[in-house]
Amino acid sequence: MIEYKKHIILFFLLSILVSNIYALEGRPKMRRACLDRLNSTLDLFWFPPTDNCGSFTSFSLYGQEDNFSPFVYFKSYNVNTNSLQIGLPNLQNWKFYIVYNKACNGIDSLFSDTIQIDNTPPVNMDLDSVSVDLASQKTIIGWSQNGSVDVKGYLVYHITGTNAIINNTVNTSYIDNGVRDPTVSSIAYGVAAYDSCSNTSLISASHQTMFLQQAYNQCNKTVTLTWTPYIGWPIQDYIIYRKINAYNFQQIGTVVNNITSFTYNFTNFGDNLCFYIRAIRLTNATIFSSSSNVVCVNTNSITPSKNSYIAKASVQRNYIELTLIAENLTSLKKINIYKSEDNGTYSLWQTINSTGGINELIDNSVRVQTRFYQYYFTTEGPCSLIFDTSNIAKTILLNLDMINPGIQNLDWNNYSSFIKNAEKQELLLLDNPNGTRSSSWNILNTFSNNIVSKTDNSNFSAQQEQLCYCIRAIENNPSLLYPRKDTSYSNIKCATADPIVYFPNAIQINGFNTTFAPKGIFLNYEKSSFQVYNRWGELLYETNDVRKPWIGTGNNGEFVDQDVYIYRSIIIGLNGKRLIFDGTITVLK
């Protein structure tokens, strides 16, 4: 080993001597040796000597595996290159030198200096700050130049579970124009330096943007700001900035480092307020700062609604339809509807969220045949402010009293609840109780708004067992303030005629009239009944459906003798009226 070291020392002394003798050629200078550890590939770079006399024909590469091994010859190459790539047998910390053959004297060779594989990355570094740009609302990442001699560039990382590289740059700042959005969440970044051999420093400690949010309280006239803390260096203070409308940002407050909220009290509605937070670090008289995203709030003034009204309260079948109108483009939040039965006390029936316009509602909790109902509503804005109160709308309750068929007395409560009053009232007639506003009603009479009773003399017919009535109130024509014309209906009341019935007085077995049963109109056949007896009171036939006639047979199923027989019948009318009949029926043969 001592002898080996003597040879090394002699080698360097000779190389110095040769370089002095042949200074015009100059000595080759090694630049760097880079090893790709994935495939054991070496990239070697150097500065070649000056070949003044064109005597160099080749150069040879020598390598030493470690400090305890001799230099070994690798290969010779043509002189017209200043780099090469070779595969190494292992990943040891190799040293290399090259020898150019021959110098201008044609005898001596020029030896380079030795170089060791560069496994040393640049020194670890840190970010100066990550900050959200006020104008673009994109993140700006900044850092100081790495202190190592060999630094080729910088890698910018999005710090996540996989630490994705988002940029490779030679600069010391980067604007992140990618998909990451600091206005919706806090984002973490890191940076690392790499050298000419792609040796990379460790990723710096992450720095994380501040994410600012606002909560606007119109009632208290406050804007509460909350933000995530800046992560990356110790915070001295947070400074709060605000601008009003198109003016510049101004500082409005400061909080200490452990506070991440601030409440701003404003005095006037109608301004657009924008805010951002700046974190401050003061160290060794150097100020670092980082800005959050910007949040804005429009403090629109409270605009009360007015001219609210109920367009109609109309009965349909067994429920009530309500149409409520409230102004748009106001600060309206809710509508509170109040209800009373007949002339009783009003109580809150329903509250709905509404910003105005037309609101259609259905009230199923009603007894429209025996009660009328009244409604009104209030409009409510922010802070539980009641803006205005509508008119009172009252449904029409129609009553019917049939004195005799053809004399039907009708009365109803006046519908005076249209906001523009009623243009007219109409008495409608239909032959069934299932009419709706789309039915083909017969208009019996038209009245002015002050009429509330009528006697109708319409008569029943065999084809019309019921006379059904309804009152329809029609509003006055639209106006600029109330551009609608609505219609309101009452409940439907029906009159049903008394049953009209007669009984045959004879049947002829095997003749023309062979059966016996009551005949008539307005009968409830399924609820009516009759019995037939012989002169000794023996029951011969009985039925609870008078559509099933007696055919003249007795209990034994045989036809009875020619004689006079007795019947008894209970007839129920469609209107529920109950009639009892007794008589005789003659059976002929």
Beta strands, then each sheet from edge to edge (+ up, - down):
strand 1: 29-36
strand 2: 41-47
strand 3: 58-64
strand 4: 72-78
strand 5: 83-87
strand 6: 95-101
strand 7: 109-111
strand 8: 115-116
strand 9: 127-132
strand 10: 139-143
strand 11: 153-158
strand 12: 164-169
strand 13: 173-176
strand 14: 188-194
strand 15: 207-208
strand 16: 212-217
strand 17: 222-227
strand 18: 237-244
strand 19: 250-256
strand 20: 261-265
strand 21: 272-283
strand 22: 286-291
strand 23: 295-298
strand 24: 309-316
strand 25: 319-326
strand 26: 334-341
strand 27: 347-353
strand 28: 357-363
strand 29: 373-380
strand 30: 386-389
strand 31: 393-394
strand 32: 398-404
strand 33: 407-412
strand 34: 422-430
strand 35: 442-447
strand 36: 453-456
strand 37: 466-475
strand 38: 487-489
strand 39: 493-496
strand 40: 500-502
strand 41: 506-508
strand 42: 519-521
strand 43: 529-533
strand 44: 539-543
strand 45: 563-572
strand 46: 578-588
sheet 1: 1+ 2- 5+
sheet 2: 4+ 3- 6+ 7-
sheet 3: 4+ 3- 6+ 8-
sheet 4: 9+ 10- 13+
sheet 5: 12+ 11- 14+ 15-
sheet 6: 16+ 17- 20+
sheet 7: 19+ 18- 21+ 22-
sheet 8: 19+ 18- 21+ 23-
sheet 9: 24+ 25- 28+
sheet 10: 27+ 26- 29+ 30-
sheet 11: 27+ 26- 29+ 31-
sheet 12: 32+ 33- 36+
sheet 13: 35+ 34- 37+ 38-
sheet 14: 35+ 34- 37+ 39-
sheet 15: 40+ 42-
sheet 16: 41+ 46+ 45- 43+ 44-
end
